Amino acid sequence: ADESSGYESESAGGERIAVAAPGGTRERQRRARTAFTSEQVCRLEKTFQRQKYLGASERRKLAASLQLSEIQIKTWFQNRRMKLKRQI
């Protein structure tokens, strides 16, 4: 059970990588995969154990304390709930 993987979400720096289309032209941009630090994952997991859903104010506070965007927190929690659902 590898819980330290970074989920696809908005990167902190807003970096984007180009994806080449079959014709060799660059058509669409994909967001870079967020690499969460072990400290961030640990804090996210502890919060998740206490509550599976975060309100807007809780998400804002957690995002600020972990130096992540609210979208990254929201996405992480969505992915973590899906992981829990698959395990059950």
FIDREN-983589 format. One line per field, with one value per residue: residue number from 1; x, z, y of N, C-alpha, C in turn. Coordinates in Angstrom, 2 decimals. Atoms other than C-alpha are relative to their C-alpha. Layout:
! residues N
doke [NUM;...]
neast [X;...]
nup [Z;...]
nnorth [Y;...]
caeast [X;...]
caup [Z;...]
canorth [Y;...]
ceast [X;...]
cup [Z;...]
cnorth [Y;...]
This chain:
! residues 88
doke [1;2;3;4;5;6;7;8;9;10;11;12;13;14;15;16;17;18;19;20;21;22;23;24;25;26;27;28;29;30;31;32;33;34;35;36;37;38;39;40;41;42;43;44;45;46;47;48;49;50;51;52;53;54;55;56;57;58;59;60;61;62;63;64;65;66;67;68;69;70;71;72;73;74;75;76;77;78;79;80;81;82;83;84;85;86;87;88]
neast [0.85;-0.85;0.84;-0.77;-0.01;0.61;1.12;0.01;0.70;-0.67;-1.31;-0.17;-0.51;0.80;-0.77;0.73;-0.86;0.66;0.28;-0.02;1.13;-0.48;-0.58;-1.25;0.22;0.39;1.37;0.54;-0.96;0.38;-0.61;-1.03;0.46;-0.50;-0.80;0.20;-1.07;0.47;0.64;1.32;0.84;0.27;1.01;1.24;0.53;0.51;1.24;0.97;0.44;0.95;1.19;-0.14;0.37;-0.39;0.75;-0.82;-0.92;-1.01;-0.86;-0.82;-1.01;-0.93;-0.78;-0.96;-1.02;-0.83;-0.51;0.60;1.21;1.24;0.36;-0.82;0.56;1.29;-0.28;-0.61;1.07;0.85;-0.75;-0.17;1.29;0.13;-0.92;0.66;1.14;-0.55;-0.52;1.17]
nup [0.00;0.11;-0.21;0.21;1.40;0.28;0.91;1.07;-0.41;0.37;-0.62;-0.79;0.84;1.21;1.14;0.91;0.93;1.29;0.42;1.47;0.64;0.95;1.19;-0.35;-0.42;-1.40;-0.03;-1.31;-1.10;-1.21;-1.22;-0.58;-1.17;-1.24;-0.85;-1.38;-0.90;-0.99;-1.08;0.48;0.06;-1.38;-0.53;0.73;-0.48;-1.37;0.12;0.64;-1.01;-0.86;0.77;1.42;0.81;-0.57;0.39;0.69;-0.93;-0.41;1.17;0.13;-1.07;0.28;1.18;-0.41;-0.88;0.77;1.17;1.19;0.38;-0.45;1.01;-0.26;-1.19;0.42;0.87;-0.81;-0.79;0.93;0.38;-1.18;-0.24;1.01;-0.39;-1.12;0.58;0.71;-0.98;-0.65]
nnorth [-1.19;-1.19;-1.17;-1.21;-0.42;-1.29;0.14;-0.98;-1.21;-1.24;-0.08;-1.22;-1.07;-0.11;0.51;0.88;0.73;0.18;1.37;0.03;0.68;1.02;-0.62;-0.65;-1.39;-0.13;-0.50;-0.32;-0.09;0.73;-0.51;0.86;0.75;-0.59;0.89;-0.38;0.41;0.99;-0.75;-0.38;1.21;0.40;-0.93;0.25;1.28;-0.18;-0.76;0.89;0.97;-0.69;-0.35;0.37;-1.16;-1.28;-1.18;-1.01;-0.67;0.99;0.21;-1.21;0.03;1.10;-0.39;-1.03;0.58;0.94;-0.72;0.59;-0.72;0.63;1.00;1.18;0.65;0.57;1.14;1.05;0.62;0.76;1.21;0.85;0.65;1.06;1.08;0.69;0.73;1.17;0.94;0.64]
caeast [0.00;2.10;0.46;3.20;2.36;1.59;-1.76;-2.29;-3.20;-2.21;1.49;2.64;4.48;1.85;4.33;3.00;4.51;3.77;2.18;2.96;-0.03;0.18;0.97;3.98;2.37;1.85;-1.87;-2.75;-0.95;-0.97;-0.35;2.77;2.16;2.47;5.24;4.05;6.73;6.56;5.67;2.77;1.48;1.77;-0.24;-2.82;-3.21;-3.62;-6.27;-7.99;-8.12;-10.00;-12.36;-12.93;-14.37;-13.04;-15.06;-13.84;-12.32;-10.56;-9.23;-7.97;-6.15;-4.59;-3.50;-1.83;-0.04;1.23;2.08;-0.22;-3.16;-6.73;-7.26;-4.36;-5.88;-9.33;-7.93;-5.82;-8.87;-10.98;-8.28;-7.77;-11.51;-11.46;-8.44;-10.30;-13.36;-11.21;-9.63;-13.07]
caup [0.00;-1.28;0.16;-0.82;-4.50;-5.87;-7.51;-10.81;-9.91;-10.39;-9.79;-7.29;-9.95;-12.62;-14.80;-17.86;-20.09;-23.76;-25.07;-28.68;-30.82;-33.24;-36.13;-34.27;-33.47;-29.96;-29.40;-25.75;-22.54;-19.46;-15.93;-14.27;-11.62;-8.12;-6.07;-2.48;0.20;2.84;5.44;3.30;2.73;6.43;7.37;4.65;5.81;9.46;8.47;6.27;9.19;11.25;8.51;4.98;3.73;4.27;4.29;2.43;5.50;6.61;3.08;2.97;6.30;5.35;1.95;3.55;6.19;3.61;0.98;-1.57;-3.52;-2.42;-5.69;-4.85;-1.42;-2.93;-5.58;-3.05;-0.85;-3.84;-4.93;-1.38;-0.96;-4.23;-3.02;0.19;-1.82;-3.99;-0.89;0.57]
canorth [0.00;2.87;5.97;8.40;8.73;12.17;12.44;14.20;17.74;21.31;21.74;24.34;26.31;25.83;23.99;22.22;19.59;19.18;16.01;15.21;14.28;11.31;13.67;15.03;18.39;19.62;19.95;19.75;20.53;18.27;19.41;18.09;15.45;16.89;15.30;15.53;15.46;12.72;15.37;16.59;13.05;12.25;15.34;14.66;11.04;12.07;14.59;12.00;9.52;12.11;13.24;12.00;15.29;18.81;21.99;25.07;26.73;23.52;22.99;26.60;26.23;22.88;24.20;27.22;25.14;22.61;25.24;23.58;24.95;24.29;22.41;20.09;19.38;18.81;16.46;14.55;13.94;12.85;10.40;9.14;8.45;6.49;4.51;3.67;2.62;0.30;-1.25;-2.02]
ceast [0.89;-0.87;0.74;0.04;-0.65;-1.11;0.07;-0.81;0.81;1.35;0.14;0.46;-0.78;0.72;-0.85;1.01;-0.78;-0.18;-0.08;-1.19;0.55;0.67;1.31;-0.17;-0.41;-1.39;-0.46;1.08;-0.54;0.70;1.04;-0.57;0.63;0.77;-0.14;1.20;-0.57;-0.70;-1.42;-0.95;-0.38;-1.10;-1.35;-0.66;-0.59;-1.33;-1.09;-0.53;-1.05;-1.30;0.24;-0.32;0.40;-0.93;0.96;1.02;1.11;0.99;0.95;1.14;1.07;0.90;1.07;1.13;0.94;0.63;-0.42;-1.22;-1.22;-0.44;0.81;-0.54;-1.30;0.22;0.59;-1.07;-0.94;0.67;0.14;-1.30;-0.22;0.91;-0.61;-1.16;0.48;0.49;-1.13;-0.73]
cup [0.00;0.10;-0.30;-1.44;-0.14;-1.00;-1.07;0.47;-0.46;0.71;0.70;-0.86;-1.28;-1.24;-0.85;-0.92;-1.28;-0.29;-1.52;-0.53;-1.00;-1.25;0.27;0.42;1.46;0.05;1.39;1.06;1.19;1.19;0.49;1.24;1.26;0.79;1.44;0.83;1.01;1.16;-0.41;-0.01;1.41;0.60;-0.68;0.49;1.40;-0.02;-0.57;1.00;0.91;-0.73;-1.48;-0.94;0.72;-0.49;-0.62;0.94;0.45;-1.13;-0.18;1.02;-0.27;-1.19;0.37;0.84;-0.75;-1.24;-1.30;-0.36;0.54;-0.97;0.22;1.20;-0.37;-0.83;0.79;0.80;-0.88;-0.36;1.18;0.34;-1.01;0.32;1.13;-0.51;-0.72;1.00;0.70;-1.02]
cnorth [1.24;1.24;1.29;0.46;1.36;-0.18;1.07;1.19;1.20;0.05;1.34;1.16;0.19;-0.49;-0.91;-0.68;-0.23;-1.48;0.01;-0.80;-1.01;0.59;0.72;1.46;0.01;0.61;0.38;-0.03;-0.81;0.63;-0.99;-0.69;0.59;-1.05;0.49;-0.47;-1.00;0.70;0.41;-1.20;-0.44;0.87;-0.21;-1.29;0.12;0.75;-0.88;-1.03;0.60;0.31;-0.22;1.16;1.27;1.10;1.02;0.65;-0.95;-0.24;1.18;0.00;-1.06;0.35;1.02;-0.61;-0.95;0.64;-0.69;0.84;-0.75;-1.09;-1.28;-0.78;-0.70;-1.27;-1.16;-0.74;-0.82;-1.32;-0.96;-0.72;-1.12;-1.18;-0.82;-0.85;-1.26;-1.05;-0.77;-0.81]
